[in-house]
Amino acid sequence: MKTKRLTLTTFTAEMMEASLHSPGQLEQLSKCRVPEGYPMEVYKEMLPYKIERFRKFPEENQWEGIIINTDEQTILGDMGFKGGPDENGDMDIGYSILPGFQDRGYATEMAAAMIEWGLKQPGVKRITASCSEENKPSIRVLEKSGFTPTGVEDGEVYWEIKP
């Protein structure tokens, strides 16, 4: 999927594995420059689980992606719907942008495209998100993307958007 400045593409299990071993391997597979610090540490910790999960259930991999600056062919971050829709038709979006690429509107541009795509998927009734009350940039992204807050619990703000 493409937006004005971004390419959003599947982050395959093979690419995830390469990102854990060598930026050079990920660059070869993705055909993109991999900046220092990618993947971010919190995402890196989840990759072994995701790799194992996507090898067992390859159809779930369609919900996981990387964010690429199209002009520079550089990976800026990652995004996904955390496994696709649940039994209620809810999908939970998550994303991260490398610090050196933040405050340029990339997350908002990505979120708009992902929301539009996600709400068109069969059985999807709502997209949810959550972020820390302290994460002002993420709160701004969710507000600009049309999410409505649904509550706060233990310092975490919960959001939703419906068609």
C-alpha positions in Angstrom: 0.0 0.0 0.0 1.3 3.5 -0.8 0.5 6.9 0.5 1.9 10.3 -0.6 5.3 9.7 1.0 5.2 6.1 2.4 5.2 2.5 1.3 3.5 0.1 3.8 4.6 -3.4 3.1 4.4 -6.8 4.8 7.2 -7.5 7.3 7.7 -11.2 6.6 9.0 -13.7 9.1 12.2 -14.0 6.9 12.7 -10.2 7.1 12.1 -10.2 10.9 14.7 -12.9 11.3 17.2 -11.0 9.2 16.5 -7.8 11.3 17.6 -9.7 14.4 20.9 -10.9 12.8 22.1 -8.2 10.4 20.9 -4.9 9.0 22.6 -5.9 5.8 20.5 -9.0 5.5 17.3 -7.0 6.0 18.5 -4.4 3.4 19.0 -7.2 0.9 15.5 -8.7 1.5 13.6 -5.3 1.7 15.7 -3.5 -0.9 15.7 -0.6 1.6 18.2 1.2 3.8 18.0 0.1 7.4 18.8 3.0 9.8 20.8 2.4 13.0 18.5 1.5 15.8 16.0 -0.5 13.7 14.2 -2.5 15.0 13.6 -0.5 18.1 14.3 -2.5 21.3 10.7 -3.0 22.4 9.8 -4.4 19.0 13.0 -6.5 18.8 11.9 -8.3 22.0 8.6 -9.3 20.3 10.2 -10.6 17.1 11.0 -14.1 18.1 7.4 -14.7 19.1 6.1 -13.1 15.9 8.5 -15.2 13.7 7.3 -18.4 15.4 3.7 -17.3 15.1 3.9 -16.4 11.4 5.7 -19.6 10.6 2.8 -21.6 12.2 0.0 -19.3 10.9 1.4 -17.6 7.7 -2.0 -16.0 6.9 -1.6 -13.8 10.0 1.5 -12.1 8.5 -0.6 -9.9 6.3 -1.4 -7.8 9.4 2.2 -6.9 10.2 4.3 -4.4 8.2 7.1 -2.0 7.9 6.9 1.7 7.1 9.2 2.9 4.3 10.0 6.4 3.1 9.3 5.8 -0.6 11.6 8.5 -2.0 14.6 7.5 0.2 13.8 3.8 0.3 14.5 3.9 4.0 12.7 1.9 6.8 11.2 4.4 9.2 9.3 2.1 11.6 6.7 -0.6 11.8 3.0 -1.0 12.1 0.4 -3.7 12.3 -3.0 -4.9 13.5 -1.8 -7.4 16.1 -3.1 -10.6 14.5 -6.1 -9.3 12.6 -9.7 -9.1 13.6 -11.0 -10.9 16.7 -14.3 -12.6 17.2 -16.0 -9.3 17.8 -14.6 -7.7 14.6 -12.1 -5.6 16.5 -8.6 -5.0 15.3 -6.0 -3.3 17.5 -3.4 -1.1 15.7 0.1 -0.6 16.9 3.0 1.3 15.4 6.4 2.8 16.1 8.5 5.3 14.3 12.3 5.5 14.8 13.2 8.7 16.9 15.1 10.3 14.0 12.0 10.2 11.8 9.4 11.4 14.4 7.6 14.7 14.3 7.3 14.7 10.5 3.7 13.4 10.2 4.7 9.9 9.1 2.7 8.1 11.8 -0.4 10.1 11.1 -0.1 9.4 7.3 0.5 5.7 8.0 -2.4 5.5 10.5 -4.9 7.1 8.0 -4.0 4.5 5.3 -4.1 1.6 7.7 -7.4 2.6 9.1 -9.0 3.0 5.7 -7.6 -0.4 4.6 -8.5 -2.1 7.9 -12.1 -0.9 8.0 -12.6 -2.4 4.5 -11.5 -5.9 5.6 -14.3 -8.5 5.9 -15.8 -8.7 9.4 -14.0 -5.6 10.8 -16.4 -3.5 12.9 -13.9 -1.4 14.8 -10.2 -0.5 15.1 -8.8 0.0 18.6 -5.6 1.4 19.9 -3.9 2.2 23.2 -1.1 4.3 24.4 0.4 5.7 27.7 -1.2 8.9 29.0 2.4 10.2 28.9 2.8 9.5 25.2 1.7 12.9 23.8 2.9 12.3 20.2 0.9 9.0 20.0 -2.1 10.7 21.5 -1.9 13.4 18.8 -1.6 10.8 16.0 -4.7 8.9 17.3 -6.7 12.2 17.6 -5.7 13.4 14.1 -6.6 9.9 12.7 -10.2 10.2 14.0 -9.9 7.9 17.1 -12.1 8.6 20.1 -10.9 7.9 23.6 -13.0 5.2 25.4 -11.3 5.2 28.8 -8.2 5.2 30.9 -6.9 2.4 33.0 -3.6 2.2 34.9 -2.1 5.0 32.9 -3.1 3.6 29.5 -5.6 5.5 27.3 -7.8 3.3 25.1 -9.2 4.4 21.8 -11.6 3.3 19.0 -12.7 4.2 15.5 -15.7 2.8 13.7 -16.8 3.0 10.1 
